């Protein structure tokens, strides 16, 4: 989202590849564009009646690389010139402990409730 002057006209989007697109149907106060298909610096330029210099807005867009978001355990890891093979690819490393913690809290609450009711019932 680019915030341009209210009187901005001739709004042009330049993609990182150099393609230029006219943004005719936009509100200059809140200029949006899309769909964005490539990473890099997107540039918006515009003209205003009060200035002879064109205004420029740069927006950096970065899409994640698919390999960076892959959460699968690697078969081997390359560190410099050395390749280190994994010996336990099929072993799950993450064991969630929060269900056990909640279970213990509920057990303690039930025991306290039972003790309290025994004490109240005997009075």
Jmol script that loads the backbone (N, CA, C; Angstrom):
load data "model"
ATOM      1  N   UNK A   1       0.856  -1.176   0.000  1.00  0.00           N
ATOM      2  CA  UNK A   1       0.000   0.000   0.000  1.00  0.00           C
ATOM      3  C   UNK A   1       0.897   1.233   0.000  1.00  0.00           C
ATOM      4  N   UNK A   2       0.656   2.103  -0.942  1.00  0.00           N
ATOM      5  CA  UNK A   2       1.399   3.354  -1.024  1.00  0.00           C
ATOM      6  C   UNK A   2       0.458   4.501  -0.675  1.00  0.00           C
ATOM      7  N   UNK A   3       0.931   5.443   0.104  1.00  0.00           N
ATOM      8  CA  UNK A   3       0.148   6.612   0.472  1.00  0.00           C
ATOM      9  C   UNK A   3       0.686   7.800  -0.321  1.00  0.00           C
ATOM     10  N   UNK A   4      -0.039   8.173  -1.364  1.00  0.00           N
ATOM     11  CA  UNK A   4       0.385   9.249  -2.261  1.00  0.00           C
ATOM     12  C   UNK A   4      -0.376  10.521  -1.950  1.00  0.00           C
ATOM     13  N   UNK A   5       0.075  11.665  -2.479  1.00  0.00           N
ATOM     14  CA  UNK A   5      -0.685  12.904  -2.292  1.00  0.00           C
ATOM     15  C   UNK A   5      -2.081  12.784  -2.909  1.00  0.00           C
ATOM     16  N   UNK A   6      -3.026  13.523  -2.356  1.00  0.00           N
ATOM     17  CA  UNK A   6      -4.408  13.468  -2.810  1.00  0.00           C
ATOM     18  C   UNK A   6      -4.532  13.890  -4.268  1.00  0.00           C
ATOM     19  N   UNK A   7      -3.717  14.865  -4.706  1.00  0.00           N
ATOM     20  CA  UNK A   7      -3.818  15.381  -6.073  1.00  0.00           C
ATOM     21  C   UNK A   7      -2.883  14.667  -7.056  1.00  0.00           C
ATOM     22  N   UNK A   8      -2.427  13.461  -6.717  1.00  0.00           N
ATOM     23  CA  UNK A   8      -1.514  12.713  -7.592  1.00  0.00           C
ATOM     24  C   UNK A   8      -2.250  12.261  -8.847  1.00  0.00           C
ATOM     25  N   UNK A   9      -1.589  12.424  -9.984  1.00  0.00           N
ATOM     26  CA  UNK A   9      -2.132  11.973 -11.264  1.00  0.00           C
ATOM     27  C   UNK A   9      -1.038  11.226 -12.014  1.00  0.00           C
ATOM     28  N   UNK A  10      -1.420  10.574 -13.100  1.00  0.00           N
ATOM     29  CA  UNK A  10      -0.467   9.855 -13.938  1.00  0.00           C
ATOM     30  C   UNK A  10       0.360   8.868 -13.096  1.00  0.00           C
ATOM     31  N   UNK A  11      -0.337   8.019 -12.335  1.00  0.00           N
ATOM     32  CA  UNK A  11       0.305   7.067 -11.430  1.00  0.00           C
ATOM     33  C   UNK A  11       0.745   5.849 -12.243  1.00  0.00           C
ATOM     34  N   UNK A  12       2.041   5.531 -12.176  1.00  0.00           N
ATOM     35  CA  UNK A  12       2.614   4.440 -12.956  1.00  0.00           C
ATOM     36  C   UNK A  12       3.379   3.493 -12.029  1.00  0.00           C
ATOM     37  N   UNK A  13       3.104   2.193 -12.170  1.00  0.00           N
ATOM     38  CA  UNK A  13       3.809   1.151 -11.423  1.00  0.00           C
ATOM     39  C   UNK A  13       4.866   0.546 -12.330  1.00  0.00           C
ATOM     40  N   UNK A  14       6.104   0.476 -11.837  1.00  0.00           N
ATOM     41  CA  UNK A  14       7.195  -0.174 -12.571  1.00  0.00           C
ATOM     42  C   UNK A  14       7.635  -1.392 -11.769  1.00  0.00           C
ATOM     43  N   UNK A  15       7.572  -2.563 -12.414  1.00  0.00           N
ATOM     44  CA  UNK A  15       7.952  -3.807 -11.747  1.00  0.00           C
ATOM     45  C   UNK A  15       9.474  -3.951 -11.769  1.00  0.00           C
ATOM     46  N   UNK A  16      10.028  -4.894 -11.006  1.00  0.00           N
ATOM     47  CA  UNK A  16      11.476  -5.111 -11.025  1.00  0.00           C
ATOM     48  C   UNK A  16      12.005  -5.491 -12.407  1.00  0.00           C
ATOM     49  N   UNK A  17      11.167  -6.070 -13.260  1.00  0.00           N
ATOM     50  CA  UNK A  17      11.592  -6.424 -14.611  1.00  0.00           C
ATOM     51  C   UNK A  17      11.541  -5.239 -15.570  1.00  0.00           C
ATOM     52  N   UNK A  18      11.015  -4.092 -15.111  1.00  0.00           N
ATOM     53  CA  UNK A  18      10.948  -2.906 -15.946  1.00  0.00           C
ATOM     54  C   UNK A  18       9.615  -2.706 -16.646  1.00  0.00           C
ATOM     55  N   UNK A  19       8.649  -3.598 -16.445  1.00  0.00           N
ATOM     56  CA  UNK A  19       7.331  -3.421 -17.038  1.00  0.00           C
ATOM     57  C   UNK A  19       6.610  -2.272 -16.355  1.00  0.00           C
ATOM     58  N   UNK A  20       5.918  -1.451 -17.140  1.00  0.00           N
ATOM     59  CA  UNK A  20       5.206  -0.288 -16.602  1.00  0.00           C
ATOM     60  C   UNK A  20       3.712  -0.509 -16.751  1.00  0.00           C
ATOM     61  N   UNK A  21       2.963  -0.189 -15.696  1.00  0.00           N
ATOM     62  CA  UNK A  21       1.515  -0.351 -15.672  1.00  0.00           C
ATOM     63  C   UNK A  21       0.894   0.953 -15.178  1.00  0.00           C
ATOM     64  N   UNK A  22      -0.105   1.457 -15.904  1.00  0.00           N
ATOM     65  CA  UNK A  22      -0.857   2.630 -15.450  1.00  0.00           C
ATOM     66  C   UNK A  22      -1.832   2.208 -14.363  1.00  0.00           C
ATOM     67  N   UNK A  23      -1.837   2.922 -13.258  1.00  0.00           N
ATOM     68  CA  UNK A  23      -2.793   2.672 -12.180  1.00  0.00           C
ATOM     69  C   UNK A  23      -3.842   3.780 -12.251  1.00  0.00           C
ATOM     70  N   UNK A  24      -4.815   3.603 -13.123  1.00  0.00           N
ATOM     71  CA  UNK A  24      -5.793   4.651 -13.410  1.00  0.00           C
ATOM     72  C   UNK A  24      -6.905   4.678 -12.382  1.00  0.00           C
ATOM     73  N   UNK A  25      -7.413   3.520 -12.012  1.00  0.00           N
ATOM     74  CA  UNK A  25      -8.586   3.427 -11.159  1.00  0.00           C
ATOM     75  C   UNK A  25      -8.229   3.325  -9.674  1.00  0.00           C
ATOM     76  N   UNK A  26      -7.255   4.070  -9.206  1.00  0.00           N
ATOM     77  CA  UNK A  26      -6.843   3.956  -7.803  1.00  0.00           C
ATOM     78  C   UNK A  26      -7.097   5.253  -7.054  1.00  0.00           C
ATOM     79  N   UNK A  27      -7.270   5.118  -5.749  1.00  0.00           N
ATOM     80  CA  UNK A  27      -7.371   6.275  -4.864  1.00  0.00           C
ATOM     81  C   UNK A  27      -5.945   6.628  -4.444  1.00  0.00           C
ATOM     82  N   UNK A  28      -5.447   7.823  -4.787  1.00  0.00           N
ATOM     83  CA  UNK A  28      -4.048   8.149  -4.474  1.00  0.00           C
ATOM     84  C   UNK A  28      -3.713   8.076  -2.990  1.00  0.00           C
ATOM     85  N   UNK A  29      -4.706   8.294  -2.130  1.00  0.00           N
ATOM     86  CA  UNK A  29      -4.413   8.271  -0.692  1.00  0.00           C
ATOM     87  C   UNK A  29      -4.096   6.866  -0.197  1.00  0.00           C
ATOM     88  N   UNK A  30      -4.574   5.858  -0.922  1.00  0.00           N
ATOM     89  CA  UNK A  30      -4.326   4.456  -0.529  1.00  0.00           C
ATOM     90  C   UNK A  30      -4.213   3.633  -1.804  1.00  0.00           C
ATOM     91  N   UNK A  31      -3.051   3.653  -2.407  1.00  0.00           N
ATOM     92  CA  UNK A  31      -2.815   2.970  -3.679  1.00  0.00           C
ATOM     93  C   UNK A  31      -2.389   1.539  -3.422  1.00  0.00           C
ATOM     94  N   UNK A  32      -3.134   0.613  -4.000  1.00  0.00           N
ATOM     95  CA  UNK A  32      -2.773  -0.802  -3.910  1.00  0.00           C
ATOM     96  C   UNK A  32      -2.684  -1.363  -5.318  1.00  0.00           C
ATOM     97  N   UNK A  33      -1.944  -2.441  -5.462  1.00  0.00           N
ATOM     98  CA  UNK A  33      -1.809  -3.079  -6.767  1.00  0.00           C
ATOM     99  C   UNK A  33      -1.602  -4.565  -6.564  1.00  0.00           C
ATOM    100  N   UNK A  34      -1.869  -5.312  -7.607  1.00  0.00           N
ATOM    101  CA  UNK A  34      -1.657  -6.745  -7.522  1.00  0.00           C
ATOM    102  C   UNK A  34      -2.417  -7.448  -8.620  1.00  0.00           C
ATOM    103  N   UNK A  35      -2.246  -8.698  -8.799  1.00  0.00           N
ATOM    104  CA  UNK A  35      -1.422  -9.572  -7.972  1.00  0.00           C
ATOM    105  C   UNK A  35       0.062  -9.389  -8.266  1.00  0.00           C
ATOM    106  N   UNK A  36       0.858  -9.443  -7.229  1.00  0.00           N
ATOM    107  CA  UNK A  36       2.302  -9.308  -7.373  1.00  0.00           C
ATOM    108  C   UNK A  36       2.861 -10.681  -7.698  1.00  0.00           C
ATOM    109  N   UNK A  37       3.622 -10.773  -8.760  1.00  0.00           N
ATOM    110  CA  UNK A  37       4.090 -12.071  -9.227  1.00  0.00           C
ATOM    111  C   UNK A  37       5.593 -12.290  -9.074  1.00  0.00           C
ATOM    112  N   UNK A  38       6.379 -11.222  -8.859  1.00  0.00           N
ATOM    113  CA  UNK A  38       7.823 -11.400  -8.739  1.00  0.00           C
ATOM    114  C   UNK A  38       8.363 -10.596  -7.562  1.00  0.00           C
ATOM    115  N   UNK A  39       9.448 -11.068  -6.999  1.00  0.00           N
ATOM    116  CA  UNK A  39      10.120 -10.367  -5.904  1.00  0.00           C
ATOM    117  C   UNK A  39      10.980  -9.252  -6.457  1.00  0.00           C
ATOM    118  N   UNK A  40      11.225  -8.242  -5.630  1.00  0.00           N
ATOM    119  CA  UNK A  40      12.105  -7.143  -6.016  1.00  0.00           C
ATOM    120  C   UNK A  40      11.518  -5.802  -5.623  1.00  0.00           C
ATOM    121  N   UNK A  41      12.126  -4.735  -6.134  1.00  0.00           N
ATOM    122  CA  UNK A  41      11.690  -3.369  -5.843  1.00  0.00           C
ATOM    123  C   UNK A  41      10.635  -2.958  -6.867  1.00  0.00           C
ATOM    124  N   UNK A  42       9.437  -2.672  -6.383  1.00  0.00           N
ATOM    125  CA  UNK A  42       8.368  -2.135  -7.214  1.00  0.00           C
ATOM    126  C   UNK A  42       8.356  -0.622  -6.992  1.00  0.00           C
ATOM    127  N   UNK A  43       8.292   0.154  -8.065  1.00  0.00           N
ATOM    128  CA  UNK A  43       8.358   1.615  -7.980  1.00  0.00           C
ATOM    129  C   UNK A  43       7.061   2.218  -8.498  1.00  0.00           C
ATOM    130  N   UNK A  44       6.514   3.147  -7.733  1.00  0.00           N
ATOM    131  CA  UNK A  44       5.346   3.905  -8.167  1.00  0.00           C
ATOM    132  C   UNK A  44       5.795   5.349  -8.366  1.00  0.00           C
ATOM    133  N   UNK A  45       5.479   5.894  -9.527  1.00  0.00           N
ATOM    134  CA  UNK A  45       5.786   7.301  -9.786  1.00  0.00           C
ATOM    135  C   UNK A  45       4.491   8.020 -10.118  1.00  0.00           C
ATOM    136  N   UNK A  46       4.452   9.334  -9.832  1.00  0.00           N
ATOM    137  CA  UNK A  46       3.252  10.130 -10.058  1.00  0.00           C
ATOM    138  C   UNK A  46       3.619  11.587 -10.277  1.00  0.00           C
ATOM    139  N   UNK A  47       2.671  12.331 -10.759  1.00  0.00           N
ATOM    140  CA  UNK A  47       2.821  13.771 -10.960  1.00  0.00           C
ATOM    141  C   UNK A  47       1.791  14.490 -10.089  1.00  0.00           C
ATOM    142  N   UNK A  48       2.174  15.672  -9.620  1.00  0.00           N
ATOM    143  CA  UNK A  48       1.229  16.532  -8.919  1.00  0.00           C
ATOM    144  C   UNK A  48       1.258  17.910  -9.571  1.00  0.00           C
ATOM    145  N   UNK A  49       0.121  18.609  -9.614  1.00  0.00           N
ATOM    146  CA  UNK A  49       0.094  19.940 -10.227  1.00  0.00           C
ATOM    147  C   UNK A  49       0.987  20.945  -9.510  1.00  0.00           C
ATOM    148  N   UNK A  50       1.240  20.747  -8.224  1.00  0.00           N
ATOM    149  CA  UNK A  50       2.010  21.721  -7.445  1.00  0.00           C
ATOM    150  C   UNK A  50       3.517  21.535  -7.587  1.00  0.00           C
ATOM    151  N   UNK A  51       3.976  20.453  -8.244  1.00  0.00           N
ATOM    152  CA  UNK A  51       5.410  20.196  -8.340  1.00  0.00           C
ATOM    153  C   UNK A  51       5.767  19.776  -9.760  1.00  0.00           C
ATOM    154  N   UNK A  52       6.929  20.244 -10.217  1.00  0.00           N
ATOM    155  CA  UNK A  52       7.400  19.838 -11.543  1.00  0.00           C
ATOM    156  C   UNK A  52       8.175  18.519 -11.471  1.00  0.00           C
ATOM    157  N   UNK A  53       8.646  18.149 -10.284  1.00  0.00           N
ATOM    158  CA  UNK A  53       9.370  16.894 -10.070  1.00  0.00           C
ATOM    159  C   UNK A  53       8.379  15.758  -9.857  1.00  0.00           C
ATOM    160  N   UNK A  54       8.603  14.612 -10.480  1.00  0.00           N
ATOM    161  CA  UNK A  54       7.712  13.470 -10.218  1.00  0.00           C
ATOM    162  C   UNK A  54       7.977  12.888  -8.829  1.00  0.00           C
ATOM    163  N   UNK A  55       6.911  12.426  -8.188  1.00  0.00           N
ATOM    164  CA  UNK A  55       7.052  11.751  -6.902  1.00  0.00           C
ATOM    165  C   UNK A  55       7.360  10.285  -7.140  1.00  0.00           C
ATOM    166  N   UNK A  56       8.109   9.687  -6.224  1.00  0.00           N
ATOM    167  CA  UNK A  56       8.493   8.285  -6.378  1.00  0.00           C
ATOM    168  C   UNK A  56       8.316   7.560  -5.043  1.00  0.00           C
ATOM    169  N   UNK A  57       7.748   6.377  -5.097  1.00  0.00           N
ATOM    170  CA  UNK A  57       7.563   5.508  -3.929  1.00  0.00           C
ATOM    171  C   UNK A  57       8.158   4.153  -4.285  1.00  0.00           C
ATOM    172  N   UNK A  58       9.077   3.659  -3.460  1.00  0.00           N
ATOM    173  CA  UNK A  58       9.686   2.345  -3.677  1.00  0.00           C
ATOM    174  C   UNK A  58       9.115   1.371  -2.652  1.00  0.00           C
ATOM    175  N   UNK A  59       8.745   0.188  -3.104  1.00  0.00           N
ATOM    176  CA  UNK A  59       8.223  -0.849  -2.223  1.00  0.00           C
ATOM    177  C   UNK A  59       8.981  -2.141  -2.505  1.00  0.00           C
ATOM    178  N   UNK A  60       9.589  -2.708  -1.469  1.00  0.00           N
ATOM    179  CA  UNK A  60      10.330  -3.954  -1.614  1.00  0.00           C
ATOM    180  C   UNK A  60       9.390  -5.121  -1.340  1.00  0.00           C
ATOM    181  N   UNK A  61       9.375  -6.087  -2.254  1.00  0.00           N
ATOM    182  CA  UNK A  61       8.536  -7.271  -2.123  1.00  0.00           C
ATOM    183  C   UNK A  61       9.438  -8.487  -2.214  1.00  0.00           C
ATOM    184  N   UNK A  62       9.265  -9.401  -1.269  1.00  0.00           N
ATOM    185  CA  UNK A  62      10.072 -10.627  -1.286  1.00  0.00           C
ATOM    186  C   UNK A  62       9.156 -11.810  -1.038  1.00  0.00           C
ATOM    187  N   UNK A  63       9.123 -12.727  -1.987  1.00  0.00           N
ATOM    188  CA  UNK A  63       8.391 -13.963  -1.817  1.00  0.00           C
ATOM    189  C   UNK A  63       9.343 -15.001  -1.241  1.00  0.00           C
ATOM    190  N   UNK A  64       8.859 -15.820  -0.314  1.00  0.00           N
ATOM    191  CA  UNK A  64       9.748 -16.848   0.224  1.00  0.00           C
ATOM    192  C   UNK A  64      10.073 -17.889  -0.839  1.00  0.00           C
ATOM    193  N   UNK A  65      11.294 -18.342  -0.801  1.00  0.00           N
ATOM    194  CA  UNK A  65      11.716 -19.414  -1.694  1.00  0.00           C
ATOM    195  C   UNK A  65      11.116 -20.707  -1.154  1.00  0.00           C
ATOM    196  N   UNK A  66      10.608 -21.554  -2.022  1.00  0.00           N
ATOM    197  CA  UNK A  66       9.932 -22.768  -1.589  1.00  0.00           C
ATOM    198  C   UNK A  66      10.839 -23.649  -0.734  1.00  0.00           C
ATOM    199  N   UNK A  67      12.119 -23.701  -1.056  1.00  0.00           N
ATOM    200  CA  UNK A  67      13.048 -24.536  -0.279  1.00  0.00           C
ATOM    201  C   UNK A  67      13.235 -23.997   1.136  1.00  0.00           C
ATOM    202  N   UNK A  68      13.072 -22.683   1.338  1.00  0.00           N
ATOM    203  CA  UNK A  68      13.245 -22.109   2.678  1.00  0.00           C
ATOM    204  C   UNK A  68      12.105 -22.486   3.608  1.00  0.00           C
ATOM    205  N   UNK A  69      10.914 -22.693   3.073  1.00  0.00           N
ATOM    206  CA  UNK A  69       9.772 -23.009   3.921  1.00  0.00           C
ATOM    207  C   UNK A  69       9.508 -24.509   4.012  1.00  0.00           C
ATOM    208  N   UNK A  70      10.368 -25.331   3.449  1.00  0.00           N
ATOM    209  CA  UNK A  70      10.208 -26.776   3.503  1.00  0.00           C
ATOM    210  C   UNK A  70      10.660 -27.278   4.874  1.00  0.00           C
ATOM    211  N   UNK A  71       9.756 -27.876   5.625  1.00  0.00           N
ATOM    212  CA  UNK A  71      10.059 -28.299   6.997  1.00  0.00           C
ATOM    213  C   UNK A  71      10.440 -29.763   7.102  1.00  0.00           C
ATOM    214  N   UNK A  72      10.734 -30.406   5.996  1.00  0.00           N
ATOM    215  CA  UNK A  72      11.112 -31.821   5.997  1.00  0.00           C
ATOM    216  C   UNK A  72      12.567 -31.950   6.458  1.00  0.00           C
ATOM    217  N   UNK A  73      12.829 -33.005   7.207  1.00  0.00           N
ATOM    218  CA  UNK A  73      14.188 -33.257   7.676  1.00  0.00           C
ATOM    219  C   UNK A  73      15.068 -33.602   6.469  1.00  0.00           C
ATOM    220  N   UNK A  74      16.219 -32.965   6.376  1.00  0.00           N
ATOM    221  CA  UNK A  74      17.118 -33.190   5.246  1.00  0.00           C
ATOM    222  C   UNK A  74      17.843 -34.522   5.388  1.00  0.00           C
ATOM    223  N   UNK A  75      18.097 -35.169   4.241  1.00  0.00           N
ATOM    224  CA  UNK A  75      18.864 -36.416   4.238  1.00  0.00           C
ATOM    225  C   UNK A  75      20.330 -36.160   4.544  1.00  0.00           C
ATOM    226  N   UNK A  76      20.843 -35.007   4.078  1.00  0.00           N
ATOM    227  CA  UNK A  76      22.219 -34.622   4.376  1.00  0.00           C
ATOM    228  C   UNK A  76      22.319 -33.098   4.340  1.00  0.00           C
ATOM    229  N   UNK A  77      23.370 -32.591   4.979  1.00  0.00           N
ATOM    230  CA  UNK A  77      23.605 -31.161   5.077  1.00  0.00           C
ATOM    231  C   UNK A  77      24.997 -30.875   4.543  1.00  0.00           C
ATOM    232  N   UNK A  78      25.111 -29.863   3.689  1.00  0.00           N
ATOM    233  CA  UNK A  78      26.401 -29.493   3.122  1.00  0.00           C
ATOM    234  C   UNK A  78      26.910 -28.265   3.867  1.00  0.00           C
ATOM    235  N   UNK A  79      28.084 -28.385   4.485  1.00  0.00           N
ATOM    236  CA  UNK A  79      28.749 -27.292   5.187  1.00  0.00           C
ATOM    237  C   UNK A  79      30.100 -27.072   4.528  1.00  0.00           C
ATOM    238  N   UNK A  80      30.169 -26.052   3.696  1.00  0.00           N
ATOM    239  CA  UNK A  80      31.404 -25.809   2.959  1.00  0.00           C
ATOM    240  C   UNK A  80      31.657 -26.928   1.981  1.00  0.00           C
ATOM    241  N   UNK A  81      32.776 -27.625   2.148  1.00  0.00           N
ATOM    242  CA  UNK A  81      33.106 -28.753   1.268  1.00  0.00           C
ATOM    243  C   UNK A  81      32.695 -30.094   1.866  1.00  0.00           C
ATOM    244  N   UNK A  82      32.218 -30.095   3.083  1.00  0.00           N
ATOM    245  CA  UNK A  82      31.896 -31.347   3.775  1.00  0.00           C
ATOM    246  C   UNK A  82      30.393 -31.611   3.731  1.00  0.00           C
ATOM    247  N   UNK A  83      30.017 -32.837   3.415  1.00  0.00           N
ATOM    248  CA  UNK A  83      28.622 -33.267   3.426  1.00  0.00           C
ATOM    249  C   UNK A  83      28.410 -34.173   4.622  1.00  0.00           C
ATOM    250  N   UNK A  84      27.449 -33.824   5.460  1.00  0.00           N
ATOM    251  CA  UNK A  84      27.148 -34.591   6.661  1.00  0.00           C
ATOM    252  C   UNK A  84      25.834 -35.314   6.440  1.00  0.00           C
ATOM    253  N   UNK A  85      25.868 -36.633   6.500  1.00  0.00           N
ATOM    254  CA  UNK A  85      24.671 -37.448   6.288  1.00  0.00           C
ATOM    255  C   UNK A  85      23.891 -37.570   7.586  1.00  0.00           C
ATOM    256  N   UNK A  86      22.582 -37.572   7.469  1.00  0.00           N
ATOM    257  CA  UNK A  86      21.709 -37.750   8.618  1.00  0.00           C
ATOM    258  C   UNK A  86      21.556 -39.238   8.883  1.00  0.00           C
ATOM    259  N   UNK A  87      21.569 -39.638  10.155  1.00  0.00           N
ATOM    260  CA  UNK A  87      21.440 -41.052  10.465  1.00  0.00           C
ATOM    261  C   UNK A  87      20.090 -41.412  11.063  1.00  0.00           C
ATOM    262  N   UNK A  88      19.239 -40.426  11.292  1.00  0.00           N
ATOM    263  CA  UNK A  88      17.921 -40.712  11.879  1.00  0.00           C
ATOM    264  C   UNK A  88      16.849 -39.854  11.204  1.00  0.00           C
ATOM    265  N   UNK A  89      16.680 -40.019   9.921  1.00  0.00           N
ATOM    266  CA  UNK A  89      15.730 -39.217   9.149  1.00  0.00           C
ATOM    267  C   UNK A  89      14.296 -39.501   9.566  1.00  0.00           C
ATOM    268  N   UNK A  90      13.970 -40.726   9.943  1.00  0.00           N
ATOM    269  CA  UNK A  90      12.595 -41.099  10.234  1.00  0.00           C
ATOM    270  C   UNK A  90      12.160 -40.805  11.673  1.00  0.00           C
ATOM    271  N   UNK A  91      13.049 -40.329  12.513  1.00  0.00           N
ATOM    272  CA  UNK A  91      12.721 -40.077  13.911  1.00  0.00           C
ATOM    273  C   UNK A  91      12.079 -38.687  14.032  1.00  0.00           C
ATOM    274  N   UNK A  92      10.967 -38.633  14.744  1.00  0.00           N
ATOM    275  CA  UNK A  92      10.284 -37.355  14.983  1.00  0.00           C
ATOM    276  C   UNK A  92      10.983 -36.641  16.135  1.00  0.00           C
ATOM    277  N   UNK A  93      11.321 -35.405  15.946  1.00  0.00           N
ATOM    278  CA  UNK A  93      12.062 -34.641  16.960  1.00  0.00           C
ATOM    279  C   UNK A  93      11.150 -33.852  17.895  1.00  0.00           C
ATOM    280  N   UNK A  94       9.962 -33.492  17.421  1.00  0.00           N
ATOM    281  CA  UNK A  94       9.107 -32.599  18.185  1.00  0.00           C
ATOM    282  C   UNK A  94       8.070 -33.397  18.959  1.00  0.00           C
ATOM    283  N   UNK A  95       8.060 -33.252  20.263  1.00  0.00           N
ATOM    284  CA  UNK A  95       7.071 -33.908  21.107  1.00  0.00           C
ATOM    285  C   UNK A  95       6.356 -32.816  21.897  1.00  0.00           C
ATOM    286  N   UNK A  96       5.106 -32.548  21.600  1.00  0.00           N
ATOM    287  CA  UNK A  96       4.401 -31.474  22.313  1.00  0.00           C
ATOM    288  C   UNK A  96       4.156 -31.861  23.770  1.00  0.00           C
ATOM    289  N   UNK A  97       4.539 -30.986  24.672  1.00  0.00           N
ATOM    290  CA  UNK A  97       4.383 -31.257  26.099  1.00  0.00           C
ATOM    291  C   UNK A  97       3.169 -30.568  26.700  1.00  0.00           C
ATOM    292  N   UNK A  98       2.571 -29.620  25.999  1.00  0.00           N
ATOM    293  CA  UNK A  98       1.457 -28.883  26.580  1.00  0.00           C
ATOM    294  C   UNK A  98       0.250 -29.764  26.905  1.00  0.00           C
ATOM    295  N   UNK A  99      -0.078 -30.815  26.147  1.00  0.00           N
ATOM    296  CA  UNK A  99      -1.213 -31.651  26.572  1.00  0.00           C
ATOM    297  C   UNK A  99      -0.960 -32.341  27.911  1.00  0.00           C
ATOM    298  N   UNK A 100       0.278 -32.766  28.137  1.00  0.00           N
ATOM    299  CA  UNK A 100       0.616 -33.391  29.414  1.00  0.00           C
ATOM    300  C   UNK A 100       0.533 -32.393  30.568  1.00  0.00           C
ATOM    301  N   UNK A 101       0.975 -31.160  30.328  1.00  0.00           N
ATOM    302  CA  UNK A 101       0.919 -30.129  31.368  1.00  0.00           C
ATOM    303  C   UNK A 101      -0.535 -29.810  31.723  1.00  0.00           C
ATOM    304  N   UNK A 102      -1.394 -29.689  30.724  1.00  0.00           N
ATOM    305  CA  UNK A 102      -2.813 -29.416  30.996  1.00  0.00           C
ATOM    306  C   UNK A 102      -3.443 -30.591  31.732  1.00  0.00           C
ATOM    307  N   UNK A 103      -3.103 -31.816  31.345  1.00  0.00           N
ATOM    308  CA  UNK A 103      -3.623 -32.996  32.035  1.00  0.00           C
ATOM    309  C   UNK A 103      -3.217 -33.031  33.494  1.00  0.00           C
ATOM    310  N   UNK A 104      -1.959 -32.702  33.782  1.00  0.00           N
ATOM    311  CA  UNK A 104      -1.493 -32.669  35.188  1.00  0.00           C
ATOM    312  C   UNK A 104      -2.235 -31.600  35.985  1.00  0.00           C
ATOM    313  N   UNK A 105      -2.447 -30.434  35.389  1.00  0.00           N
ATOM    314  CA  UNK A 105      -3.186 -29.367  36.079  1.00  0.00           C
ATOM    315  C   UNK A 105      -4.608 -29.811  36.396  1.00  0.00           C
ATOM    316  N   UNK A 106      -5.270 -30.468  35.437  1.00  0.00           N
ATOM    317  CA  UNK A 106      -6.627 -30.957  35.681  1.00  0.00           C
ATOM    318  C   UNK A 106      -6.644 -32.035  36.760  1.00  0.00           C
ATOM    319  N   UNK A 107      -5.664 -32.917  36.773  1.00  0.00           N
ATOM    320  CA  UNK A 107      -5.581 -33.950  37.801  1.00  0.00           C
ATOM    321  C   UNK A 107      -5.424 -33.328  39.192  1.00  0.00           C
ATOM    322  N   UNK A 108      -4.553 -32.341  39.304  1.00  0.00           N
ATOM    323  CA  UNK A 108      -4.351 -31.663  40.597  1.00  0.00           C
ATOM    324  C   UNK A 108      -5.627 -30.961  41.038  1.00  0.00           C
ATOM    325  N   UNK A 109      -6.325 -30.307  40.107  1.00  0.00           N
ATOM    326  CA  UNK A 109      -7.586 -29.643  40.460  1.00  0.00           C
ATOM    327  C   UNK A 109      -8.640 -30.649  40.924  1.00  0.00           C
ATOM    328  N   UNK A 110      -8.715 -31.802  40.277  1.00  0.00           N
ATOM    329  CA  UNK A 110      -9.692 -32.825  40.692  1.00  0.00           C
ATOM    330  C   UNK A 110      -9.378 -33.373  42.079  1.00  0.00           C
ATOM    331  N   UNK A 111      -8.075 -33.582  42.373  1.00  0.00           N
ATOM    332  CA  UNK A 111      -7.687 -34.068  43.701  1.00  0.00           C
ATOM    333  C   UNK A 111      -8.020 -33.022  44.758  1.00  0.00           C
ATOM    334  N   UNK A 112      -7.736 -31.754  44.497  1.00  0.00           N
ATOM    335  CA  UNK A 112      -8.074 -30.697  45.447  1.00  0.00           C
ATOM    336  C   UNK A 112      -9.583 -30.602  45.669  1.00  0.00           C
ATOM    337  N   UNK A 113     -10.363 -30.738  44.583  1.00  0.00           N
ATOM    338  CA  UNK A 113     -11.811 -30.690  44.698  1.00  0.00           C
ATOM    339  C   UNK A 113     -12.324 -31.851  45.538  1.00  0.00           C
ATOM    340  N   UNK A 114     -11.763 -33.051  45.345  1.00  0.00           N
ATOM    341  CA  UNK A 114     -12.167 -34.225  46.111  1.00  0.00           C
ATOM    342  C   UNK A 114     -11.849 -34.043  47.599  1.00  0.00           C
ATOM    343  N   UNK A 115     -10.639 -33.532  47.907  1.00  0.00           N
ATOM    344  CA  UNK A 115     -10.252 -33.285  49.301  1.00  0.00           C
ATOM    345  C   UNK A 115     -11.167 -32.225  49.929  1.00  0.00           C
ATOM    346  N   UNK A 116     -11.455 -31.169  49.201  1.00  0.00           N
ATOM    347  CA  UNK A 116     -12.327 -30.106  49.712  1.00  0.00           C
ATOM    348  C   UNK A 116     -13.719 -30.642  50.015  1.00  0.00           C
ATOM    349  N   UNK A 117     -14.277 -31.442  49.106  1.00  0.00           N
ATOM    350  CA  UNK A 117     -15.619 -31.994  49.329  1.00  0.00           C
ATOM    351  C   UNK A 117     -15.653 -32.973  50.495  1.00  0.00           C
ATOM    352  N   UNK A 118     -14.600 -33.745  50.700  1.00  0.00           N
ATOM    353  CA  UNK A 118     -14.531 -34.644  51.855  1.00  0.00           C
ATOM    354  C   UNK A 118     -14.501 -33.841  53.149  1.00  0.00           C
ATOM    355  N   UNK A 119     -13.740 -32.709  53.145  1.00  0.00           N
ATOM    356  CA  UNK A 119     -13.623 -31.890  54.345  1.00  0.00           C
ATOM    357  C   UNK A 119     -14.963 -31.211  54.659  1.00  0.00           C
ATOM    358  N   UNK A 120     -15.667 -30.695  53.637  1.00  0.00           N
ATOM    359  CA  UNK A 120     -16.944 -30.017  53.824  1.00  0.00           C
ATOM    360  C   UNK A 120     -18.016 -31.023  54.235  1.00  0.00           C
ATOM    361  N   UNK A 121     -17.990 -32.213  53.671  1.00  0.00           N
ATOM    362  CA  UNK A 121     -19.006 -33.239  53.980  1.00  0.00           C
ATOM    363  C   UNK A 121     -18.889 -33.782  55.402  1.00  0.00           C
ATOM    364  N   UNK A 122     -17.701 -33.746  55.989  1.00  0.00           N
ATOM    365  CA  UNK A 122     -17.539 -34.293  57.322  1.00  0.00           C
ATOM    366  C   UNK A 122     -17.838 -33.291  58.408  1.00  0.00           C
ATOM    367  N   UNK A 123     -18.070 -32.043  58.112  1.00  0.00           N
ATOM    368  CA  UNK A 123     -18.323 -31.025  59.121  1.00  0.00           C
ATOM    369  C   UNK A 123     -19.762 -30.993  59.509  1.00  0.00           C
TER     370      UNK A 123
END
end "model"
wireframe off; spacefill off
backbone 0.3
color backbone group
